[in-house]
Amino acid sequence: MLLLSLVAAATMMVPALLAAPAHAVDGGTQDATAPVETDDDGKKDPDGTTPPPTETEPPVDATVALDPLPSLIRQDSVTVSGTVPDSIKPGSTVTVKSQGRQATNTSVTDSHTFSADIEVAAGEKQKITASVDGAKTAEAFVNVLFAPSITQNEIVAGIGENTVSGTGYKGAKLTLTVGERTYSTTVKSDRSWTVTVAHEVSRGTATATQTTSWAPEGSNASRSIPITVDLTAPKPPALSSPAAGTTLPLAGATISGTAEPGAQITVFVGAQAICKTTASSSGAWSCTASEVYKSGKGSIVAIATDAVGNSSKDSSPVSVRFGSASSSPTDPPTTDTPSDTPSDEETTPDEESEEPSPSESDDSRSEAAPPAPADPRGPWNHATPFTDALPPALGAEAIAGWARALLLAALTVGLILIPARMLAGTFARRRVAASAVTFTGRNRSSSEFEIAPSLAVPSRVAMIVIGIVGTGALAIFANPVDGRPAYLRLLVASVLAAALINAVAAWVPRILSHVWRCGYTEVRFNPRWLMLVAASVLATRLFDLHPALLFGLVTTVRVPSVLADAVLARLALTRMGGVFATGMLAWMLAALVPQGGGFFTQLVIETANITALVGIGSAAIMMVPLGRLSGRAIFAWSRPLWLGSVLAILTALFVMLGPTIESWRTTGNILAALALVLAFAALGITLWLWRRFVQPMLTSS
């Protein structure tokens, strides 16, 4: 029984022992074999118990999210936006930063989003980060390429080469667009670039873009730079030293003078260039001559070349003698006189003491002729003097010009046209009185041939075409012409303008003749008007008129001789009105067409400019009340109508000639012109008064 009781007690104690706590009952000592509780990461608690619960940490994937950014950023700032985990409280600070730039702080919105404008630096894979406490930092990489810059504020183009420079991203391929032409270069390591633009630049604008291997789509374009065309040659320089008749050494002579500030001066003796320099801001210049090839008499001349390659005419020559006073180009070399040609012989002490010539002399010795100017031949869209020939007709700046032009028109009528009409009337009466007196006669029959010879004569239409083409060809010589292909385009424009003006002058009176039942009319070419075309071109060149004063009417309209003078005057007035209106419309059109462009754009501009010049100029000349000009018939029919018409036409003409009038005013030439006009007016009025009043009184007495 005792044995059974022990077994039963042992059986009941085993479960109790297995379920007992790990602490010993006797004073808290720990059983080394008892199990111990651990944290989730396997670390033991100090007291072996489970720690109290803590705040929940963000999950591993709690990261700031950035909205997509452009693949290429083309400006220096960008807007970065995104979202934060829901565990981030609204109002928390988000720090957004771009590589190489200062960080920008923004706040989390109630919808757990953020947005910030940050600065970015140019480059490939620029790092952008967005961070907030309690979440992982977001990263993004973008490419940034800014627009390049152009240093100049304006590009002045001429017949020479022009340099355009600026800055860009190092190593980028830069493309410069000038009008319709493009030029390429590579940006240097210092971020600078330079492009040489040839002389075919026309008026317009220039912009630059750049591309890289990681940004093939390219940057934005730079700011637009205006281009102006300067085809005006500088004034010839003046030589102030040496004086004429001076004896100069073969090398080392100092040549000085004045010229336009900044112009490059080249000094020649015959065909040899002996020195070059640049005029200072005050216009003064001086250079030291290299060795002249031959001793004896010679003439020194200088030319000036401006920054865009336009060269002046030669200066007034100065005759001097090179070498000793007794030497001449044919003198044989002696031991006392330096040889005319280089040699290996020992030099004299005087020669050894001379200062060496400047480095320019080595270059100038090889110049047997003046340096050839830059090849002026350009593409068909090169500008010509007629591309930008007219001042603006409208606008605030033109108001003063119209007021001045009206005053000049009134003075022209009172001091030139009316006295000219008086002179013509005076001499006409003398011719009538003397018509009965003859001093010579014919010594052969008035009919020299029994049968008139048959000669091949071009048709009427062919003669009109020949006359119009000849008019267009003459008109382009109102300004200097060179061998550039653009002048062939100018010839086409000039012929088109002459054809348009003559078509209006022919068809307006023909149409009105039909309406007024004047009978049969016929358009013919009048070769005598070609002389007036040539005279206007010659006057333009002689008086340096810019823009040109052109005449282009070479067709006449034949009407029945039985028409009354009033009808003829009305036809003449409508003919001149049509020509003048066509010129004014062309002037307005020329202002509307954008400058620059290709062949057809330049052709339209030049055609409009020449049409305006020929239309207004022809109307002004034809309104002179002399001879067989239209103004004579209108003046005889209605003097008030003639006066109003001629004032309108002359006012427009003087507005166009505004640049020349302003130039004459600044140079003082306008005073000389005014003196001549006053003298002519006094002569005309005096002769008319004598013929009209004084002579009849003397005859009657």
Protein Blocks (a to p, Z undefined) as FASTA:
>chain_A
ZZmmmmmmmmmmmmmmmmpcfbdfehoiacfkbccdddfkopacfkopacddddddddfk
lccddddddfbdcbfbdcddddddfklcghiacddddehiacddddddfkopacdddddd
edehiacddddehiacdddddddddddddfbfbdcddfbdcdddddddehiacdddehja
ccdddddfkopacddddfkbccdddddddddfklmnopaddddddddddfbdcdddddfb
dcehiacdfbhpacdddddehiacdddehjbcfbdcdddfkopacddddddfbgcjdddd
dddddfkopacdddddddddedjfkbcfklccdfkbccfbdcfbdcdfklmmpccddfkl
mmmmmmmbdcddddfbdcfkbccfklmmcccfbdjklmmmmmmmmmmmmmmmmmmmmmmm
mmmmmmmmmmmmmmmpcfbdcfbdfblbfbacddddddfklmmmmmmmmmmmmmmmmpcc
dfbfklmmmmmmmmmmmmmmmmmmmmmmmmmmmmnonojcdddddfklmmmmmmmmmmmm
mnopacddddfbfbdcdddfkbcfklmmmmmmmmmmmmmmmmmmmmmmmmmpcgeddfkl
mmmmmmmmmmmmmmmmmmmmmmpcghjbfklmmmmmommlmmmmmmmmmmmmmmmmmmmm
mmmmmnommmmmmmmmmmmmmmmmmmmmmmmmmmmmmmmZZ
